[in-house]
Amino acid sequence: MVYRFLLAIAALSVPAMCQSLDSLVAEALRNNREILAAQKRYEAARQRPDQESALPDPTVSLGYTANGGPWPVAGIGREPTASAGIMVSQEVPFPGKRKLRGEVAGKGADAEFQQYLSVRLGVVSRVKIAYHELHHARVAERFVKRYQELLHDFLEIAQARYAVGRAAQQDVFKAQTQYTIYETQLLRYRSDAIARESEINALLNRPQGGHIEVPEDMPEGELRVTLEDLLAHARTHAPVLAKEQKLIERGEVASHLARKDYYPDYTVSGGYFNMGGLPPMWQFRVDFKVPAYFWRKQRAGVNEQAFLVSEARRNYEAADVSIQQRIQEDYTVATTARKLMELYRKAVIPEARLALESSRASYETGSLDFLSLLTNFQTVVDYELMYHEETMRFHVAMARLEEMTTMEVGL
């Protein structure tokens, strides 16, 4: 029995070609379609400031005035009102409007850049979370298989004792039932592993069905920052908050632009007219757009922008409250999981293993019933799985903290 147990452990230690988390993250940053789409959206937004701050396209007018008939140049050279000419018109916004429009578009581009950073962080976080969940599923599957082998040895002992009348038949049934329960657990862990592989492949833009191998052993990690550091860093560096801040700034500039709409734009026009044998005629004029309905149009525009700025400020405050709450929650999850990992690794699991070894020896000598042995066995398995589940929770919380704060929060 001990020999088979050692063989199972040795089989688990055979090295395999594993893909590191860093390599998967780098691949996601290169190939993920969400990141590429956000990048292109930002690059498109960068083109807006030049467009918004440019002058409107000029207008070129060609025409003629005829006397004596509708055909071109009829009467030209004889009648003083007959002519053919060209006129160029240029609409000019009131001074300051073009600059403000460019600033509004620039703030929008800045917001898109923060959104791009947020998408990158979100994809990296999802890759890390899926990787650690995949690792947990694989490790749990290995542990269940290993202890299933040990349980099979216990089942053989129970059957041998039952055959000679030294054990009850229910001992055999209990061992068989627990063996079947482990089969159901294996199915669940395999299903989880397939789902997480599929998620990672999608995030990396790989074809579905590809296998991702993870190492059996993974460093436990340490949380190296305080909650206060995380909250302070998030307020100044979190892309979610930075985006909302840029939208506030955009709204403030847009409000200033709306107030500029009380001032009229104007159009400058100049033209040359050929009079035939008469002296040529030149024309120059300026047309003003009069904000005659300012109480319905311009005033409403100013009020609209004021409400939008207020909305942007409320959105910033809501995002700030939400990210603080999420940081607090994930920080608590991480610190609690790290403490539980220590307790399981240093105290709970070693003590449970000692109890199992003692009960196994007692059962083999007949001084302990099978139910007590099976209970101690199940306790060891449960604590082992709980330890790795807490390890997964710790790393998942760390990934979420890094996404929200942009900080390297641990090792």
N, C-alpha and C positions, 0 to 999 in steps of 0.2 A: 504494500500500500504506500509506504513512504517512497519507494523507488518510483512508482508511477506519479506521485505528487511532484517529485523533483524533476521528472521528465517534462511534466506540464509547465513547470516554471521555466525550465531551460528553453522550451519551445517558444515561450513568450519573449525571451531575450535575444532571439535571432535578429540581427539588424536588417532593416529594409530601406529602400530608397525613399526618403521622406522629403517632403517639400516644406521649407521653413515658412513661418508666418511672414517674415519680411519679404521673401521672394513673391509670395502671393499678393501682398499689399502693393509691391512695385508693379506687378503685372496688372492689377486692377487699376492703378493710376494711369497706366498706359492705354488700356483697352476698354475700360468701362464706358458704355455708351451714355450713361447719365452724365458722367463727368465731361465727356466730349461735347455733348449737347449744351451743357451749361457753359463750357468754354466758348463755343460758337455764339451763344446768346450774348455773352459778355463782349466778345469781339464785335458783334453787330451793334451793340449799344455804344461802343466807343466811336462808331461812325456818326452818331447823332449830333454831337456838339458842333462840328464843323457845318453840318447841314443847317442846324437851327440858327447859327450865328451869321450865316451868309445872307447877302442881299437877295431879295426876290429876283427872279429872272427878268431882264428888261424886255420891253415890248417894242418891236419894230413895225411901223405902219407904212405901207405903200399905197398911194392913191393919186387920183387926178380930179380936177374940176373942169368940166367941159361947158362951152357956150355954143348954142346953135345945134347941138345934137348930143345924144348920149354916148357916142363912141369916144374912145380915149383921145385926148389932146385936141378935141374939136374946139376951134377958136383960139388955140394957143398962139401967141405972138400978135394977135389982133385985139383980143378982148383982155382987159386988165384982170378979170376974175378967172380966166382960164389958166390952169397950171397943172403940173405933174411933179410930185415930190415924195419925200421920205421924212418920217418923223420917228424919233427914238424917245421912249418913255421909261423912266426908272422909278419904281416905287421905293421910297426910303422910310423905314420905320423911325419913329421918334427916337432921338438920341438916347442910348442906354438900353433899348429894348433888345437889340440883337445880342448884346453881351449877356443880358439876363437869360435870354432863351438858351444860349450856349451853356450857361451855368446850370440851368434846370436840367438840360440833357446830360451834362457832365455828372451831376449828382445822381441821376438815374443810372449812368454807367458805373459809378462807384458802388451803388447798391447792387447792381448785377454782378460786380466783381466779388462782393461779400457773399452773394448767393452762390457763386461758383465755388468759393472756398468752403462754404457750408456743405455743398454737395460732395466735394472731395472728402471732407471729414466724415460725412455720413456714410459714404461708400466704404471708406477705410474701417470705420467702426463696425459696419455690418459684416465685412470680411473677417475681422478679428472675432466678433461674437460667433459667427458661424463656424470658424476654425476651432474655437475652444469648445463649442457644443459638439462638434464632430469628434474632437479629441475625447471628450467625456463619454460619448456613445461608444467609441472604439475601446477605450480603457474599461468601461463597464462591461462590455461584451467579453473582453479577455478575462476579467475577474470572474464573471459568471461561469464561463467555460472552465476556468481553472478549478473553481470550487464545485462545479458540477462533477468534475472528475473525482474530486475528493469525496463528494456525496455518494458517487457510484461505489467507491470503496467501502463506505459505511453501509451501503445497501447490501453489498456482498457479505459483509460481516454479519449483518442482521439475518440474511437468508441462511448463512451457515449455522448461526446460533439457533434459528427457528427449526432447522432441519434436525438438530439434535435435541430439541425440546427445551433449549435454554432461553428462548425469547418468544414473545407473543407475535402472532401473525400481524397484529396491527402495527408493529414496528416496521415491518416490511412495507405495508401499505402507506404509512406516513412518509417513509423515505422515497417511495415511488411517486407519491403526490408532490413532494417538494421538488423532486427531479423534474416533473412535468411543469411545475411553476417556473422553474428556471428556464425551461424551453420557451415559455411565453415571454419571459423577460428578454431573452435573446432576440426573439422576433421584434419586440418593441425597440430595442437598441439598434438592431440592424435597420429597421425602418427609419429611425431618427438619423442614423448615419447617412443613409441614401438621400434623405431630404436635405441634410446640411451639405452634402456633396453637390447636389443639384443647385442649391442656393449659391455656393461658391463658384461653380462653373458659370452660372448666369451672371454673377457680378464681374467675373473675369472675361466675359464674352467668349467662353469656350463652348464647344459642342457638348450637349448633354450626354451623360453616360460615362464621362471620363472619371477614372479613379483618382482619389487624392489620399495619399498616405501621410499619416501624421506620426510623430515619434511617440513611443510609449511613455517615456518620462519627459516631463516638462517642468521647468523651474517653477517653484511655488510663487515667486515674485514678492515684492515688498511695496507698500504704499509709502512714498517718500515725502508727501506734501500734506499740509494741514488743510482743514476745511476753509479756514480764513483765507489762505493763499489761493485756493481754488475759486472762491467767490470773488476775490479782488481781481484775479486775472481774467475771469470771465467777463466782468464789467468792462474791461478795457480791450479785450482781444477776441471775445466770442463773435464769430461772423454773424450769428443771428441778431445780436444786439447792434453790431456795427451796421448791418443792413438797415435796421429800423432807424438808427441815428441818421444815416444818409438820406432816408426818406423824409425825416423831419427837416433836414437842411434843404432838401429839394422843395418841400412845401413852403418853407420860409422864402426862398428865392422866387418861387412861383407867385407867392402873395405880393411880393414887391413888383413883379412883372404885371400882375393884375392891376395894381394901382397905377402903373405906367400907362395902362390903356385909357385912362382919362385924357391923355395927351394925344393929339392927332398925328397920324401918319400922313405923309404927303408924297405926291408923285411929281417928279421933275421931267419935263418934256421939252424937246428941241427938234426943229425940223428945217429942211431946205426945200424950196419949191421953184422949179424951173418955169419961167414965164415966157419962154420962147424968145422973141426979139425984144421983150421988155426986160427991165432990170430984175434979177432974181429976188425972191421973197424969203425972208428968214422968220422963224417963229420960235418963241420961248415962252413957257408958262409953268406955273406951279399949281397943282390941285391938292387941296387939303380934305382929308376925311374928318368931318366934324362929328364928335361924339354927342350928337343931339339927343340921344335917348339914354343918357348915362344912368338915369334913375332906374331903368329896367335892365340894361345890359352890363355896363361897367360896374355898377354898384353890386349887382348880383354876382358878377365874377369875383369881386374882392371878397364878398361874403362866402362864396363857395370855397375859395382857397383857404380862408380862415378856418372853416369847418374841417377841411382836409388836413390842415396842420394839426388841429386838435385831435383828429382821429389818429394821425401818425404818432403823436405823443402818447396817446392812450395805448396804442399798439406796442410802443417801446416799453411802457411800464408793465403791460401784461407779459411781454416776452421776458422782461427782467425778473418778474415774480416767478414765472414758470421755470426759468433756467435755475434760479436759486433753489426752488423746491426740488427740482430734479437732481441738482448737485448734492443737496442735503440727503436726499433719499439714496442715491447711488453711493455716496460716501459712507453712509450708515451700513448699507449692504456690504461694501468692500471691507470695512473695518470689522464688522461682525463675522463675515466669512473667514477673514484672516485669523481671528481668534479661535474660531471653531476648528479651522485647519490645524492649528497648533495643538488644541486639546485632543483631537482625534489622533493625530500622528504621535504625540508624546505620551499620552495617558490612556485614552479610551481603547484604541486598537490594540496596543501591546497587552493591556490587561485582559481584553476579550480573547486574544490568542492564547494567553496563558491558561485562561479558564477552559478553552476548548481542548488544549493539550491534556490538561488534567482530567477533564471529563472523558476524553477518548481512552486514556489509560484506565480509568475506573470502569468504563463500560466493557473494555476487553477482559477485565478480570471479573466482571459480573457484579461489581459493587455499585453500579449506577444504571438507572433505567435508560432506555433509548430516547425517550422523550426529552430528558434533560440534556443528553448529548446533542440531539437535533436542535434544541433551543439555543444552546451555546454556539452551535455551528451557524445557525441563521443570524445570530447576533453579530458574529465576526463579519459575515458577508454584508449585512446591512451597514455596519459601521465603515467598512471599506468603501462601499458605494457612497455613503454619506460624505466621507472625506473628499472623494473625487468630485462629488456634486458641489460641495462648498468651494473647491478649487475652481471649478467652472464658474460659479457665481462671482467669485472674486475677480477673475479675469474679465468677465462680461461687464461687471461694474466699472472696472478700470478702463475698458474700451469706451464706455459711455461717458465717463468723466473726461477722457482725452478729447472726445468729439465735442463736448460742450465748452471746454475751456481752452483747447489747443495746447495744453501743457503735457509734457512727459511726466506722468504722475507717479511712475514707479519703475521698478526693474523687473 
